[in-house]
């Protein structure tokens, strides 16, 4: 059963049989991106003691170049963060995400 409630600010249809819905305010959050001059890291899938690091020298919209001169394609992750695969695309390849910045 729907009941229509009219107020000065809004007109809303409310289902009186359902639990109230509480909406959190929308916060504009910026997705993590790779930036020149920063170092990023990840752990190996096979050995958690092995840590892979890349340092970004410069970047374009779709690629980045490491300080070692390697050009890597930048992908967009499902969570919005960018990521690269420095050793290629295979099942156990390391994936370095832009949200893992190395703080020295």
C-alpha positions as CSV (number, residue, x, y, z in Angstrom):
1,X,0.0,0.0,0.0
2,X,1.4,3.4,-1.0
3,X,0.7,6.6,0.8
4,X,1.5,9.9,-0.9
5,X,2.9,12.6,1.5
6,X,3.1,16.2,0.3
7,X,5.3,18.6,2.1
8,X,6.5,22.1,1.2
9,X,9.9,20.8,0.2
10,X,9.2,17.5,-1.5
11,X,6.6,15.0,-2.8
12,X,7.5,11.4,-1.9
13,X,5.7,8.1,-2.2
14,X,6.4,5.9,0.9
15,X,5.6,2.3,1.3
16,X,4.1,2.1,4.8
17,X,4.7,-1.7,5.1
18,X,8.5,-1.4,4.5
19,X,11.3,-0.5,6.9
20,X,12.5,3.1,6.6
21,X,15.4,3.8,4.2
22,X,18.2,5.9,5.5
23,X,20.5,7.3,2.7
24,X,24.0,8.3,3.5
25,X,25.2,11.6,2.0
26,X,27.1,11.2,-1.3
27,X,30.7,12.1,-0.9
28,X,32.7,13.0,-4.0
29,X,35.7,10.7,-3.7
30,X,38.6,10.8,-6.2
31,X,39.8,7.5,-7.6
32,X,43.4,6.7,-7.0
33,X,45.7,7.4,-10.0
34,X,49.4,6.9,-10.6
35,X,51.5,10.1,-10.2
36,X,55.0,10.8,-11.4
37,X,57.7,10.7,-8.7
38,X,55.9,8.2,-6.5
39,X,56.7,4.5,-5.8
40,X,54.0,1.9,-5.7
41,X,54.2,-1.7,-4.4
42,X,52.4,-5.1,-4.1
43,X,53.1,-8.5,-2.6
44,X,53.7,-11.6,-4.7
45,X,50.9,-14.1,-4.9
46,X,53.2,-17.0,-4.3
47,X,55.5,-15.6,-1.6
48,X,54.2,-12.9,0.8
49,X,57.8,-12.0,1.7
50,X,58.5,-10.9,-2.0
51,X,57.5,-7.3,-2.6
52,X,57.3,-5.8,-6.1
53,X,57.9,-2.0,-6.5
54,X,57.7,0.4,-9.4
55,X,58.7,4.1,-9.4
56,X,56.8,6.2,-11.9
57,X,59.0,8.6,-13.9
58,X,56.2,10.0,-16.1
59,X,52.8,9.1,-17.3
60,X,50.2,9.8,-20.0
61,X,46.5,9.1,-19.9
62,X,46.9,5.4,-20.9
63,X,50.5,4.5,-20.0
64,X,53.2,5.1,-17.5
65,X,57.0,4.9,-17.7
66,X,59.0,3.6,-14.8
67,X,62.4,4.9,-13.7
68,X,63.9,1.8,-15.3
69,X,62.4,2.9,-18.7
70,X,59.7,0.2,-18.9
71,X,56.4,1.3,-20.5
72,X,53.3,-0.1,-18.8
73,X,49.6,0.1,-19.9
74,X,47.3,1.6,-17.2
75,X,44.0,-0.3,-16.6
76,X,41.0,0.9,-14.6
77,X,40.0,-1.5,-11.8
78,X,36.4,-2.4,-10.7
79,X,36.8,-0.2,-7.6
80,X,37.9,2.8,-9.7
81,X,41.6,2.6,-8.8
82,X,44.1,2.3,-11.6
83,X,46.5,-0.7,-11.9
84,X,49.4,-2.0,-13.9
85,X,50.8,-5.5,-14.6
86,X,54.6,-5.0,-14.8
87,X,55.4,-8.6,-15.6
88,X,52.7,-9.2,-18.2
89,X,49.2,-10.7,-18.1
90,X,49.2,-14.3,-16.8
91,X,47.4,-16.0,-13.9
92,X,49.9,-15.3,-11.2
93,X,51.2,-12.0,-12.4
94,X,51.7,-9.2,-10.0
95,X,49.1,-6.4,-10.1
96,X,50.2,-3.0,-8.7
97,X,47.3,-0.7,-7.8
98,X,47.5,3.1,-7.5
99,X,46.1,2.9,-4.0
100,X,49.3,1.2,-2.6
101,X,51.7,4.1,-2.4
102,X,55.1,3.4,-0.7
103,X,55.7,5.9,2.1
104,X,59.4,6.1,2.8
